[in-house]
Amino acid sequence: LPKRLDKVSKWARENGQNHAAVFFGLGNHGGGPSRRQLDDIADWRAAHPEVEVVYSGLHRFFGALEKDIRAGRLVVPEYAGELN
């Protein structure tokens, strides 16, 4: 999990993103987090005070993206045409 957090944080910085979602948990289809995962996140958070870590859901995440889009801080690319 710390490697995934490093990778996503780096990608967000390099791409000018203010928000990124990182999914974690045990098992398939919505398993809860383990104590170790929560401890790893706490340790990572302490080592990266420049990053705000928020336990959240997709509604809050997409709401934050929408707010950035409306404020002109984020441009979402659009594709017109056949995808296949």
C-alpha positions, 0 to 999 in steps of 0.5 A, a space after each residue: 500500500 505505501 508503494 501504491 500511495 507513492 505512485 499515485 501521489 507522484 502521478 497526481 503531482 506530475 499531472 497537476 491533480 489536486 485529488 486522487 482516489 486509492 482503493 484498498 481493503 481485503 478480499 473482493 468486492 468491498 472488503 474492509 481494511 486490515 489493521 496493517 493497512 490502516 497502520 501503513 497509511 498512518 505511517 505514510 501520512 506522517 512521512 508525507 505531511 504535504 499530502 492530505 489523506 482523507 478516508 472517503 467515498 466516491 461521492 466526495 471524491 467526484 464532488 471535489 473533482 466537480 468543484 475543481 472543474 467548475 472553478 476552472 482548475 481542472 479540464 477533463 479531456 473529451 473524446 468524440 468519435 468511435 471508441 472501437 
